[in-house]
Amino acid sequence: MATTIPFKTGKIAAMLLLAVVTLLTQSGCMQGQTYASTPEGDAPSASVPDNTLKIVNGVFYTSLTRSNWYYKGARAFNGTINAYIEAPGELEMNKANLQEYMQVSICPGVDKQMLWQQLHNITLNVHLYTEGNRRGIRTECRNPLV
């Protein structure tokens, strides 16, 4: 003997199913927006410890507080750390000279041993841009302890 679901119970089940599908769809949309809003479209990285990110932020924040440059924070993506710095105006240098300047003047030096020990196998990139120009220039900081 086949059992039939009363109309009222079937209606409730259909509404619950619709609610679950709606929630899953919204969750996917929100994840898609997060992915699209991250710089360079990279997925957030789980392989960079939060403590390492805090150390990077501390080093850059303290080194740039006395200047008119603005440290915008660091984010971890695909096992690398990207630090973002906004310069107050255009820098009159070609790309190669600007990248060398960033290596010497912006990337942390050998005196930041604790930072470089934390970053043992993690790449540190610095992104320098001006207000309104998010493209800017990127350089990979070299670990002086390696």
N, CA, C and O atoms as a GROMACS GRO file, in nm:
protein
  584
    1MET      N    1   0.084  -0.116   0.000
    1MET     CA    2   0.000   0.000   0.000
    1MET      C    3   0.090   0.124   0.000
    1MET      O    4   0.175   0.138   0.088
    2ALA      N    5   0.072   0.211  -0.094
    2ALA     CA    6   0.151   0.332  -0.107
    2ALA      C    7   0.098   0.438  -0.011
    2ALA      O    8  -0.022   0.455   0.006
    3THR      N    9   0.194   0.508   0.050
    3THR     CA   10   0.150   0.616   0.138
    3THR      C   11   0.162   0.746   0.062
    3THR      O   12   0.256   0.766  -0.015
    4THR      N   13   0.070   0.831   0.084
    4THR     CA   14   0.074   0.962   0.020
    4THR      C   15   0.099   1.066   0.126
    4THR      O   16   0.054   1.054   0.240
    5ILE      N   17   0.170   1.167   0.087
    5ILE     CA   18   0.199   1.277   0.180
    5ILE      C   19   0.085   1.376   0.170
    5ILE      O   20   0.050   1.422   0.062
    6PRO      N   21   0.027   1.407   0.284
    6PRO     CA   22  -0.081   1.505   0.281
    6PRO      C   23  -0.031   1.636   0.219
    6PRO      O   24   0.086   1.671   0.230
    7PHE      N   25  -0.123   1.707   0.154
    7PHE     CA   26  -0.089   1.831   0.083
    7PHE      C   27  -0.016   1.930   0.173
    7PHE      O   28   0.081   1.992   0.129
    8LYS      N   29  -0.060   1.948   0.297
    8LYS     CA   30  -0.001   2.046   0.388
    8LYS      C   31   0.144   2.007   0.422
    8LYS      O   32   0.231   2.094   0.424
    9THR      N   33   0.171   1.879   0.446
    9THR     CA   34   0.306   1.833   0.477
    9THR      C   35   0.396   1.849   0.355
    9THR      O   36   0.511   1.891   0.367
   10GLY      N   37   0.344   1.817   0.238
   10GLY     CA   38   0.420   1.832   0.113
   10GLY      C   39   0.455   1.977   0.087
   10GLY      O   40   0.565   2.008   0.039
   11LYS      N   41   0.362   2.066   0.117
   11LYS     CA   42   0.386   2.209   0.097
   11LYS      C   43   0.497   2.259   0.191
   11LYS      O   44   0.582   2.338   0.151
   12ILE      N   45   0.495   2.211   0.315
   12ILE     CA   46   0.598   2.250   0.413
   12ILE      C   47   0.734   2.196   0.368
   12ILE      O   48   0.835   2.267   0.376
   13ALA      N   49   0.737   2.073   0.322
   13ALA     CA   50   0.863   2.014   0.275
   13ALA      C   51   0.917   2.091   0.155
   13ALA      O   52   1.037   2.116   0.146
   14ALA      N   53   0.828   2.129   0.064
   14ALA     CA   54   0.872   2.206  -0.053
   14ALA      C   55   0.927   2.342  -0.011
   14ALA      O   56   1.026   2.388  -0.068
   15MET      N   57   0.864   2.405   0.086
   15MET     CA   58   0.911   2.537   0.133
   15MET      C   59   1.046   2.523   0.202
   15MET      O   60   1.134   2.609   0.185
   16LEU      N   61   1.065   2.417   0.281
   16LEU     CA   62   1.195   2.394   0.346
   16LEU      C   63   1.303   2.370   0.242
   16LEU      O   64   1.414   2.423   0.255
   17LEU      N   65   1.272   2.291   0.140
   17LEU     CA   66   1.368   2.265   0.034
   17LEU      C   67   1.405   2.394  -0.039
   17LEU      O   68   1.522   2.419  -0.068
   18LEU      N   69   1.305   2.476  -0.067
   18LEU     CA   70   1.330   2.605  -0.132
   18LEU      C   71   1.418   2.695  -0.045
   18LEU      O   72   1.507   2.763  -0.095
   19ALA      N   73   1.394   2.694   0.087
   19ALA     CA   74   1.475   2.775   0.178
   19ALA      C   75   1.620   2.728   0.180
   19ALA      O   76   1.711   2.810   0.180
   20VAL      N   77   1.642   2.596   0.182
   20VAL     CA   78   1.778   2.541   0.181
   20VAL      C   79   1.849   2.577   0.052
   20VAL      O   80   1.965   2.619   0.054
   21VAL      N   81   1.781   2.563  -0.061
   21VAL     CA   82   1.842   2.597  -0.191
   21VAL      C   83   1.876   2.745  -0.196
   21VAL      O   84   1.982   2.783  -0.245
   22THR      N   85   1.786   2.830  -0.145
   22THR     CA   86   1.812   2.974  -0.143
   22THR      C   87   1.934   3.006  -0.058
   22THR      O   88   2.019   3.086  -0.099
   23LEU      N   89   1.944   2.946   0.060
   23LEU     CA   90   2.060   2.972   0.147
   23LEU      C   91   2.190   2.927   0.082
   23LEU      O   92   2.290   2.998   0.089
   24LEU      N   93   2.189   2.810   0.019
   24LEU     CA   94   2.309   2.762  -0.048
   24LEU      C   95   2.348   2.852  -0.164
   24LEU      O   96   2.467   2.877  -0.185
   25THR      N   97   2.251   2.900  -0.238
   25THR     CA   98   2.278   2.990  -0.350
   25THR      C   99   2.338   3.121  -0.299
   25THR      O  100   2.436   3.170  -0.355
   26GLN      N  101   2.280   3.177  -0.194
   26GLN     CA  102   2.332   3.302  -0.139
   26GLN      C  103   2.473   3.284  -0.085
   26GLN      O  104   2.557   3.371  -0.102
   27SER      N  105   2.499   3.171  -0.021
   27SER     CA  106   2.632   3.143   0.031
   27SER      C  107   2.733   3.138  -0.083
   27SER      O  108   2.843   3.193  -0.072
   28GLY      N  109   2.696   3.074  -0.191
   28GLY     CA  110   2.785   3.066  -0.308
   28GLY      C  111   2.810   3.202  -0.368
   28GLY      O  112   2.922   3.232  -0.411
   29CYS      N  113   2.707   3.286  -0.374
   29CYS     CA  114   2.723   3.422  -0.427
   29CYS      C  115   2.817   3.503  -0.340
   29CYS      O  116   2.902   3.576  -0.391
   30MET      N  117   2.800   3.490  -0.207
   30MET     CA  118   2.886   3.566  -0.116
   30MET      C  119   3.030   3.519  -0.129
   30MET      O  120   3.121   3.602  -0.125
   31GLN      N  121   3.053   3.389  -0.144
   31GLN     CA  122   3.189   3.340  -0.161
   31GLN      C  123   3.246   3.389  -0.293
   31GLN      O  124   3.364   3.422  -0.300
   32GLY      N  125   3.164   3.394  -0.396
   32GLY     CA  126   3.209   3.445  -0.526
   32GLY      C  127   3.248   3.591  -0.518
   32GLY      O  128   3.346   3.632  -0.579
   33GLN      N  129   3.170   3.670  -0.443
   33GLN     CA  130   3.204   3.810  -0.426
   33GLN      C  131   3.334   3.826  -0.350
   33GLN      O  132   3.415   3.913  -0.384
   34THR      N  133   3.356   3.745  -0.247
   34THR     CA  134   3.481   3.750  -0.172
   34THR      C  135   3.598   3.718  -0.262
   34THR      O  136   3.700   3.786  -0.259
   35TYR      N  137   3.583   3.615  -0.344
   35TYR     CA  138   3.689   3.575  -0.436
   35TYR      C  139   3.718   3.686  -0.536
   35TYR      O  140   3.833   3.716  -0.565
   36ALA      N  141   3.612   3.746  -0.590
   36ALA     CA  142   3.630   3.851  -0.691
   36ALA      C  143   3.689   3.977  -0.633
   36ALA      O  144   3.756   4.052  -0.704
   37SER      N  145   3.666   4.005  -0.504
   37SER     CA  146   3.713   4.130  -0.446
   37SER      C  147   3.856   4.122  -0.394
   37SER      O  148   3.914   4.224  -0.357
   38THR      N  149   3.915   4.002  -0.391
   38THR     CA  150   4.051   3.991  -0.344
   38THR      C  151   4.146   4.038  -0.453
   38THR      O  152   4.118   4.015  -0.571
   39PRO      N  153   4.257   4.103  -0.418
   39PRO     CA  154   4.351   4.149  -0.519
   39PRO      C  155   4.397   4.033  -0.607
   39PRO      O  156   4.424   3.923  -0.557
   40GLU      N  157   4.404   4.057  -0.733
   40GLU     CA  158   4.452   3.962  -0.833
   40GLU      C  159   4.364   3.838  -0.840
   40GLU      O  160   4.402   3.741  -0.906
   41GLY      N  161   4.247   3.837  -0.774
   41GLY     CA  162   4.155   3.726  -0.781
   41GLY      C  163   4.204   3.599  -0.716
   41GLY      O  164   4.150   3.492  -0.742
   42ASP      N  165   4.307   3.606  -0.631
   42ASP     CA  166   4.361   3.487  -0.566
   42ASP      C  167   4.270   3.442  -0.453
   42ASP      O  168   4.202   3.523  -0.390
   43ALA      N  169   4.270   3.314  -0.429
   43ALA     CA  170   4.193   3.259  -0.318
   43ALA      C  171   4.271   3.281  -0.188
   43ALA      O  172   4.394   3.269  -0.187
   44PRO      N  173   4.202   3.314  -0.079
   44PRO     CA  174   4.272   3.332   0.049
   44PRO      C  175   4.351   3.207   0.086
   44PRO      O  176   4.311   3.095   0.056
   45SER      N  177   4.464   3.229   0.151
   45SER     CA  178   4.554   3.118   0.183
   45SER      C  179   4.537   3.075   0.327
   45SER      O  180   4.529   3.157   0.418
   46ALA      N  181   4.531   2.945   0.346
   46ALA     CA  182   4.525   2.891   0.482
   46ALA      C  183   4.664   2.850   0.530
   46ALA      O  184   4.680   2.814   0.646
   47SER      N  185   4.766   2.855   0.443
   47SER     CA  186   4.899   2.808   0.479
   47SER      C  187   4.986   2.913   0.545
   47SER      O  188   5.098   2.882   0.587
   48VAL      N  189   4.940   3.036   0.555
   48VAL     CA  190   5.015   3.142   0.621
   48VAL      C  191   4.954   3.164   0.760
   48VAL      O  192   4.838   3.204   0.770
   49PRO      N  193   5.031   3.138   0.865
   49PRO     CA  194   4.978   3.155   1.001
   49PRO      C  195   4.938   3.301   1.030
   49PRO      O  196   5.004   3.394   0.984
   50ASP      N  197   4.831   3.319   1.106
   50ASP     CA  198   4.785   3.453   1.142
   50ASP      C  199   4.894   3.532   1.213
   50ASP      O  200   4.907   3.652   1.191
   51ASN      N  201   4.972   3.465   1.297
   51ASN     CA  202   5.078   3.533   1.370
   51ASN      C  203   5.182   3.593   1.274
   51ASN      O  204   5.233   3.702   1.298
   52THR      N  205   5.212   3.522   1.167
   52THR     CA  206   5.308   3.572   1.068
   52THR      C  207   5.254   3.698   1.002
   52THR      O  208   5.327   3.794   0.981
   53LEU      N  209   5.126   3.697   0.969
   53LEU     CA  210   5.063   3.814   0.908
   53LEU      C  211   5.067   3.933   1.004
   53LEU      O  212   5.087   4.046   0.961
   54LYS      N  213   5.047   3.908   1.133
   54LYS     CA  214   5.052   4.014   1.234
   54LYS      C  215   5.193   4.073   1.243
   54LYS      O  216   5.209   4.194   1.256
   55ILE      N  217   5.295   3.988   1.236
   55ILE     CA  218   5.433   4.036   1.242
   55ILE      C  219   5.464   4.123   1.121
   55ILE      O  220   5.525   4.229   1.135
   56VAL      N  221   5.423   4.078   1.002
   56VAL     CA  222   5.444   4.158   0.880
   56VAL      C  223   5.376   4.293   0.894
   56VAL      O  224   5.436   4.397   0.865
   57ASN      N  225   5.251   4.293   0.938
   57ASN     CA  226   5.178   4.419   0.955
   57ASN      C  227   5.249   4.511   1.054
   57ASN      O  228   5.258   4.632   1.032
   58GLY      N  229   5.299   4.455   1.164
   58GLY     CA  230   5.369   4.535   1.263
   58GLY      C  231   5.496   4.599   1.209
   58GLY      O  232   5.523   4.716   1.235
   59VAL      N  233   5.573   4.521   1.132
   59VAL     CA  234   5.699   4.573   1.076
   59VAL      C  235   5.671   4.687   0.979
   59VAL      O  236   5.735   4.792   0.987
   60PHE      N  237   5.578   4.667   0.886
   60PHE     CA  238   5.550   4.772   0.788
   60PHE      C  239   5.482   4.892   0.852
   60PHE      O  240   5.514   5.006   0.818
   61TYR      N  241   5.391   4.869   0.943
   61TYR     CA  242   5.321   4.980   1.005
   61TYR      C  243   5.418   5.072   1.079
   61TYR      O  244   5.412   5.194   1.065
   62THR      N  245   5.508   5.012   1.158
   62THR     CA  246   5.602   5.096   1.235
   62THR      C  247   5.702   5.166   1.144
   62THR      O  248   5.745   5.277   1.175
   63SER      N  249   5.740   5.104   1.033
   63SER     CA  250   5.838   5.168   0.944
   63SER      C  251   5.777   5.281   0.861
   63SER      O  252   5.849   5.369   0.814
   64LEU      N  253   5.645   5.280   0.842
   64LEU     CA  254   5.583   5.382   0.757
   64LEU      C  255   5.503   5.487   0.833
   64LEU      O  256   5.449   5.578   0.771
   65THR      N  257   5.493   5.476   0.965
   65THR     CA  258   5.412   5.572   1.040
   65THR      C  259   5.473   5.712   1.040
   65THR      O  260   5.401   5.811   1.056
   66ARG      N  261   5.601   5.721   1.022
   66ARG     CA  262   5.666   5.853   1.026
   66ARG      C  263   5.676   5.918   0.888
   66ARG      O  264   5.740   6.022   0.872
   67SER      N  265   5.613   5.858   0.789
   67SER     CA  266   5.619   5.913   0.654
   67SER      C  267   5.479   5.952   0.608
   67SER      O  268   5.381   5.931   0.679
   68ASN      N  269   5.471   6.007   0.489
   68ASN     CA  270   5.340   6.040   0.434
   68ASN      C  271   5.290   5.930   0.339
   68ASN      O  272   5.200   5.953   0.259
   69TRP      N  273   5.349   5.812   0.351
   69TRP     CA  274   5.302   5.695   0.278
   69TRP      C  275   5.203   5.623   0.368
   69TRP      O  276   5.211   5.633   0.491
   70TYR      N  277   5.110   5.550   0.308
   70TYR     CA  278   5.003   5.486   0.385
   70TYR      C  279   5.011   5.335   0.371
   70TYR      O  280   4.996   5.280   0.261
   71TYR      N  281   5.033   5.269   0.482
   71TYR     CA  282   5.035   5.123   0.481
   71TYR      C  283   4.891   5.074   0.488
   71TYR      O  284   4.818   5.108   0.582
   72LYS      N  285   4.849   4.996   0.390
   72LYS     CA  286   4.710   4.950   0.378
   72LYS      C  287   4.690   4.808   0.429
   72LYS      O  288   4.579   4.755   0.420
   73GLY      N  289   4.795   4.746   0.482
   73GLY     CA  290   4.781   4.612   0.538
   73GLY      C  291   4.834   4.504   0.446
   73GLY      O  292   4.867   4.528   0.330
   74ALA      N  293   4.841   4.384   0.501
   74ALA     CA  294   4.891   4.268   0.427
   74ALA      C  295   4.783   4.161   0.423
   74ALA      O  296   4.701   4.149   0.515
   75ARG      N  297   4.785   4.085   0.315
   75ARG     CA  298   4.690   3.974   0.299
   75ARG      C  299   4.767   3.852   0.252
   75ARG      O  300   4.866   3.862   0.180
   76ALA      N  301   4.720   3.736   0.295
   76ALA     CA  302   4.781   3.610   0.254
   76ALA      C  303   4.702   3.549   0.140
   76ALA      O  304   4.580   3.538   0.147
   77PHE      N  305   4.772   3.510   0.033
   77PHE     CA  306   4.710   3.446  -0.083
   77PHE      C  307   4.802   3.338  -0.135
   77PHE      O  308   4.920   3.362  -0.160
   78ASN      N  309   4.748   3.219  -0.152
   78ASN     CA  310   4.822   3.108  -0.212
   78ASN      C  311   4.961   3.089  -0.154
   78ASN      O  312   5.057   3.067  -0.228
   79GLY      N  313   4.973   3.098  -0.023
   79GLY     CA  314   5.101   3.074   0.043
   79GLY      C  315   5.199   3.190   0.036
   79GLY      O  316   5.315   3.175   0.075
   80THR      N  317   5.156   3.306  -0.011
   80THR     CA  318   5.240   3.426  -0.013
   80THR      C  319   5.173   3.535   0.070
   80THR      O  320   5.054   3.529   0.098
   81ILE      N  321   5.252   3.633   0.108
   81ILE     CA  322   5.198   3.749   0.178
   81ILE      C  323   5.217   3.869   0.087
   81ILE      O  324   5.326   3.892   0.035
   82ASN      N  325   5.110   3.945   0.069
   82ASN     CA  326   5.112   4.066  -0.012
   82ASN      C  327   5.087   4.185   0.079
   82ASN      O  328   4.982   4.195   0.142
   83ALA      N  329   5.183   4.277   0.085
   83ALA     CA  330   5.171   4.399   0.165
   83ALA      C  331   5.142   4.514   0.070
   83ALA      O  332   5.208   4.528  -0.034
   84TYR      N  333   5.044   4.598   0.104
   84TYR     CA  334   4.998   4.705   0.016
   84TYR      C  335   5.031   4.841   0.076
   84TYR      O  336   4.999   4.870   0.191
   85ILE      N  337   5.097   4.924  -0.005
   85ILE     CA  338   5.140   5.057   0.038
   85ILE      C  339   5.095   5.159  -0.065
   85ILE      O  340   5.115   5.142  -0.185
   86GLU      N  341   5.032   5.266  -0.015
   86GLU     CA  342   4.988   5.374  -0.104
   86GLU      C  343   5.083   5.492  -0.090
   86GLU      O  344   5.103   5.544   0.019
   87ALA      N  345   5.140   5.534  -0.202
   87ALA     CA  346   5.228   5.651  -0.204
   87ALA      C  347   5.142   5.775  -0.229
   87ALA      O  348   5.040   5.767  -0.297
   88PRO      N  349   5.182   5.889  -0.174
   88PRO     CA  350   5.100   6.010  -0.188
   88PRO      C  351   5.097   6.067  -0.330
   88PRO      O  352   5.008   6.146  -0.362
   89GLY      N  353   5.191   6.030  -0.413
   89GLY     CA  354   5.196   6.081  -0.550
   89GLY      C  355   5.282   5.992  -0.638
   89GLY      O  356   5.344   5.898  -0.591
   90GLU      N  357   5.284   6.024  -0.766
   90GLU     CA  358   5.363   5.946  -0.861
   90GLU      C  359   5.512   5.957  -0.827
   90GLU      O  360   5.560   6.063  -0.787
   91LEU      N  361   5.583   5.847  -0.844
   91LEU     CA  362   5.727   5.846  -0.825
   91LEU      C  363   5.793   5.852  -0.962
   91LEU      O  364   5.761   5.774  -1.051
   92GLU      N  365   5.884   5.945  -0.978
   92GLU     CA  366   5.948   5.969  -1.107
   92GLU      C  367   6.066   5.874  -1.127
   92GLU      O  368   6.182   5.916  -1.128
   93MET      N  369   6.035   5.745  -1.144
   93MET     CA  370   6.138   5.645  -1.169
   93MET      C  371   6.084   5.545  -1.270
   93MET      O  372   5.963   5.522  -1.279
   94ASN      N  373   6.176   5.486  -1.346
   94ASN     CA  374   6.130   5.379  -1.434
   94ASN      C  375   6.106   5.255  -1.349
   94ASN      O  376   6.143   5.251  -1.231
   95LYS      N  377   6.044   5.153  -1.409
   95LYS     CA  378   6.002   5.035  -1.334
   95LYS      C  379   6.119   4.964  -1.266
   95LYS      O  380   6.109   4.926  -1.150
   96ALA      N  381   6.230   4.946  -1.338
   96ALA     CA  382   6.345   4.875  -1.280
   96ALA      C  383   6.402   4.951  -1.160
   96ALA      O  384   6.432   4.891  -1.057
   97ASN      N  385   6.416   5.083  -1.173
   97ASN     CA  386   6.469   5.164  -1.063
   97ASN      C  387   6.373   5.166  -0.944
   97ASN      O  388   6.415   5.163  -0.829
   98LEU      N  389   6.244   5.170  -0.974
   98LEU     CA  390   6.145   5.170  -0.867
   98LEU      C  391   6.146   5.037  -0.792
   98LEU      O  392   6.134   5.035  -0.670
   99GLN      N  393   6.160   4.926  -0.863
   99GLN     CA  394   6.166   4.797  -0.796
   99GLN      C  395   6.293   4.786  -0.711
   99GLN      O  396   6.288   4.730  -0.602
  100GLU      N  397   6.403   4.838  -0.759
  100GLU     CA  398   6.527   4.837  -0.680
  100GLU      C  399   6.512   4.926  -0.556
  100GLU      O  400   6.557   4.890  -0.448
  101TYR      N  401   6.448   5.042  -0.573
  101TYR     CA  402   6.421   5.131  -0.460
  101TYR      C  403   6.336   5.059  -0.355
  101TYR      O  404   6.362   5.070  -0.235
  102MET      N  405   6.234   4.986  -0.401
  102MET     CA  406   6.147   4.913  -0.309
  102MET      C  407   6.226   4.806  -0.235
  102MET      O  408   6.204   4.784  -0.116
  103GLN      N  409   6.319   4.738  -0.304
  103GLN     CA  410   6.402   4.636  -0.239
  103GLN      C  411   6.485   4.696  -0.127
  103GLN      O  412   6.496   4.640  -0.018
  104VAL      N  413   6.545   4.811  -0.155
  104VAL     CA  414   6.639   4.872  -0.061
  104VAL      C  415   6.568   4.950   0.050
  104VAL      O  416   6.607   4.943   0.166
  105SER      N  417   6.463   5.024   0.014
  105SER     CA  418   6.403   5.117   0.110
  105SER      C  419   6.274   5.070   0.176
  105SER      O  420   6.243   5.113   0.286
  106ILE      N  421   6.200   4.981   0.110
  106ILE     CA  422   6.070   4.942   0.165
  106ILE      C  423   6.072   4.799   0.220
  106ILE      O  424   6.017   4.773   0.327
  107CYS      N  425   6.134   4.707   0.148
  107CYS     CA  426   6.140   4.569   0.198
  107CYS      C  427   6.217   4.565   0.329
  107CYS      O  428   6.316   4.635   0.345
  108PRO      N  429   6.172   4.483   0.424
  108PRO     CA  430   6.242   4.473   0.552
  108PRO      C  431   6.386   4.423   0.533
  108PRO      O  432   6.412   4.336   0.450
  109GLY      N  433   6.476   4.480   0.612
  109GLY     CA  434   6.617   4.445   0.601
  109GLY      C  435   6.656   4.328   0.691
  109GLY      O  436   6.572   4.266   0.756
  110VAL      N  437   6.785   4.301   0.692
  110VAL     CA  438   6.839   4.191   0.771
  110VAL      C  439   6.818   4.213   0.922
  110VAL      O  440   6.819   4.118   0.999
  111ASP      N  441   6.797   4.339   0.962
  111ASP     CA  442   6.774   4.368   1.103
  111ASP      C  443   6.638   4.317   1.152
  111ASP      O  444   6.614   4.315   1.273
  112LYS      N  445   6.551   4.278   1.065
  112LYS     CA  446   6.419   4.224   1.099
  112LYS      C  447   6.425   4.070   1.098
  112LYS      O  448   6.347   4.004   1.030
  113GLN      N  449   6.520   4.015   1.176
  113GLN     CA  450   6.544   3.871   1.175
  113GLN      C  451   6.422   3.790   1.217
  113GLN      O  452   6.395   3.684   1.160
  114MET      N  453   6.348   3.838   1.317
  114MET     CA  454   6.230   3.763   1.361
  114MET      C  455   6.130   3.748   1.247
  114MET      O  456   6.072   3.641   1.227
  115LEU      N  457   6.110   3.857   1.171
  115LEU     CA  458   6.020   3.852   1.057
  115LEU      C  459   6.068   3.751   0.954
  115LEU      O  460   5.990   3.667   0.908
  116TRP      N  461   6.194   3.758   0.916
  116TRP     CA  462   6.248   3.670   0.812
  116TRP      C  463   6.249   3.524   0.858
  116TRP      O  464   6.234   3.434   0.776
  117GLN      N  465   6.268   3.500   0.988
  117GLN     CA  466   6.261   3.363   1.038
  117GLN      C  467   6.117   3.311   1.028
  117GLN      O  468   6.096   3.194   0.995
  118GLN      N  469   6.019   3.396   1.055
  118GLN     CA  470   5.878   3.357   1.039
  118GLN      C  471   5.845   3.329   0.893
  118GLN      O  472   5.766   3.240   0.863
  119LEU      N  473   5.906   3.405   0.804
  119LEU     CA  474   5.878   3.394   0.661
  119LEU      C  475   5.966   3.290   0.592
  119LEU      O  476   5.981   3.294   0.470
  120HIS      N  477   6.024   3.200   0.667
  120HIS     CA  478   6.121   3.103   0.614
  120HIS      C  479   6.089   3.056   0.472
  120HIS      O  480   6.174   3.070   0.384
  121ASN      N  481   5.972   3.001   0.447
  121ASN     CA  482   5.935   2.951   0.313
  121ASN      C  483   5.817   3.026   0.254
  121ASN      O  484   5.750   2.975   0.164
  122ILE      N  485   5.790   3.146   0.304
  122ILE     CA  486   5.676   3.224   0.257
  122ILE      C  487   5.729   3.345   0.179
  122ILE      O  488   5.816   3.417   0.227
  123THR      N  489   5.676   3.365   0.060
  123THR     CA  490   5.716   3.479  -0.023
  123THR      C  491   5.647   3.605   0.027
  123THR      O  492   5.528   3.604   0.059
  124LEU      N  493   5.722   3.715   0.034
  124LEU     CA  494   5.669   3.845   0.072
  124LEU      C  495   5.676   3.938  -0.049
  124LEU      O  496   5.784   3.969  -0.099
  125ASN      N  497   5.559   3.982  -0.094
  125ASN     CA  498   5.549   4.078  -0.204
  125ASN      C  499   5.505   4.211  -0.150
  125ASN      O  500   5.420   4.218  -0.061
  126VAL      N  501   5.562   4.318  -0.203
  126VAL     CA  502   5.518   4.453  -0.168
  126VAL      C  503   5.455   4.514  -0.294
  126VAL      O  504   5.514   4.513  -0.402
  127HIS      N  505   5.336   4.568  -0.275
  127HIS     CA  506   5.264   4.635  -0.383
  127HIS      C  507   5.262   4.784  -0.351
  127HIS      O  508   5.214   4.824  -0.245
  128LEU      N  509   5.314   4.864  -0.441
  128LEU     CA  510   5.319   5.009  -0.423
  128LEU      C  511   5.231   5.072  -0.530
  128LEU      O  512   5.247   5.044  -0.649
  129TYR      N  513   5.139   5.157  -0.487
  129TYR     CA  514   5.050   5.222  -0.582
  129TYR      C  515   5.018   5.362  -0.532
  129TYR      O  516   5.044   5.395  -0.416
  130THR      N  517   4.960   5.443  -0.620
  130THR     CA  518   4.918   5.577  -0.581
  130THR      C  519   4.766   5.578  -0.570
  130THR      O  520   4.697   5.490  -0.623
  131GLU      N  521   4.714   5.679  -0.503
  131GLU     CA  522   4.570   5.690  -0.483
  131GLU      C  523   4.498   5.687  -0.618
  131GLU      O  524   4.536   5.758  -0.711
  132GLY      N  525   4.397   5.607  -0.625
  132GLY     CA  526   4.319   5.597  -0.748
  132GLY      C  527   4.381   5.506  -0.853
  132GLY      O  528   4.315   5.474  -0.952
  133ASN      N  529   4.505   5.463  -0.834
  133ASN     CA  530   4.570   5.373  -0.929
  133ASN      C  531   4.607   5.246  -0.856
  133ASN      O  532   4.717   5.236  -0.800
  134ARG      N  533   4.518   5.150  -0.855
  134ARG     CA  534   4.540   5.025  -0.782
  134ARG      C  535   4.636   4.932  -0.854
  134ARG      O  536   4.676   4.830  -0.797
  135ARG      N  537   4.674   4.964  -0.976
  135ARG     CA  538   4.765   4.875  -1.048
  135ARG      C  539   4.905   4.881  -0.990
  135ARG      O  540   4.960   4.777  -0.951
  136GLY      N  541   4.963   4.995  -0.984
  136GLY     CA  542   5.093   5.013  -0.922
  136GLY      C  543   5.201   4.917  -0.969
  136GLY      O  544   5.200   4.870  -1.083
  137ILE      N  545   5.293   4.889  -0.879
  137ILE     CA  546   5.406   4.802  -0.910
  137ILE      C  547   5.427   4.706  -0.793
  137ILE      O  548   5.402   4.740  -0.677
  138ARG      N  549   5.474   4.588  -0.825
  138ARG     CA  550   5.496   4.485  -0.723
  138ARG      C  551   5.640   4.439  -0.731
  138ARG      O  552   5.699   4.430  -0.838
  139THR      N  553   5.696   4.410  -0.614
  139THR     CA  554   5.827   4.350  -0.609
  139THR      C  555   5.829   4.242  -0.500
  139THR      O  556   5.760   4.253  -0.398
  140GLU      N  557   5.907   4.142  -0.523
  140GLU     CA  558   5.923   4.036  -0.424
  140GLU      C  559   6.043   4.070  -0.336
  140GLU      O  560   6.154   4.089  -0.384
  141CYS      N  561   6.017   4.077  -0.206
  141CYS     CA  562   6.126   4.107  -0.112
  141CYS      C  563   6.213   3.984  -0.096
  141CYS      O  564   6.164   3.873  -0.078
  142ARG      N  565   6.343   4.006  -0.102
  142ARG     CA  566   6.439   3.895  -0.087
  142ARG      C  567   6.470   3.874   0.059
  142ARG      O  568   6.498   3.969   0.132
  143ASN      N  569   6.466   3.748   0.102
  143ASN     CA  570   6.499   3.714   0.240
  143ASN      C  571   6.652   3.719   0.256
  143ASN      O  572   6.723   3.637   0.199
  144PRO      N  573   6.703   3.815   0.335
  144PRO     CA  574   6.849   3.826   0.350
  144PRO      C  575   6.911   3.714   0.433
  144PRO      O  576   7.033   3.702   0.437
  145LEU      N  577   6.831   3.630   0.497
  145LEU     CA  578   6.883   3.521   0.580
  145LEU      C  579   6.901   3.394   0.500
  145LEU      O  580   6.955   3.296   0.551
  146VAL      N  581   6.858   3.394   0.374
  146VAL     CA  582   6.869   3.271   0.291
  146VAL      C  583   6.992   3.280   0.205
  146VAL      O  584   7.020   3.188   0.128
   0.00000   0.00000   0.00000
